[in-house]
Amino acid sequence: MTTSITDSLPLPRTAEVSRNTAETRITVKVNLDGTGQAALSTGIGFFDHMLDQIARHGLIDLDIHAVGDLHIDGHHTVEDVGITLGQAVAQAVGDKKGLRRYGHAYVPLDEALSRVVIDFSGRPGLVMNVPFKSGMIGTFDSQLAYEFFQGFVNHAFVTLHIDNLKGENAHHQAETVFKAFARALRMALEIDPRSVGVIPSTKGSL
């Protein structure tokens, strides 16, 4: 009897994580083998738009609801969504058997171009070079993009390199970053048909 990739997958690769603090109340549901469906509510319109890019271009179903202290600013909400999403992805991905592990993508939008490379290494690390041309994108503080990704890598246990190579419009810069992140994530999370059931590391664990 032949074993297919589907038979070997730890399906469903889903998770639900909640984070409740004095600053935020957040629930994140993920399906890593989804179709890009999203239900998003963070109270920050542009941030919801960026999370939608992760779902749509990463083919990950995302359900994210956050209530935060936006009367102060968006920092706690954005950072804590990154943390909670990272926890959910780590839980859903499991032991990483058969995972491609690495992913990369270049994404353009008009004059902007970004590159993202990710490794499900088990070691959190972020290198991000994005010289945003504006401090605010709608009601979204562009500095918070870094806080989102830092929260994500710390709790998904991934190494992430983000570079905006070109861009004059901050909206375009951010959108290329989030879309490239989504595409790189999609690649890394795919099951390698040549390595089903095998942890992609010479150490034997990640």
Secondary structure, DSSP 8 states (H G I E B T S, - for coil): ----HHHHS-S--EEEEEEE-SSEEEEEEEETTS-S-EEEE-S-HHHHHHHHHHHHHHT-EEEEEEEE-TTT-SHHHHHHHHHHHHHHHHHHHTT-TTB--EEEEEEEETTEEEEEEEE--SS-EEEEE---S-SEETTEETTHHHHHHHHHHHHHT-EEEEEEEE-S-HHHHHHHHHHHHHHHHHHHHSB-TTSTT--SSTTS--
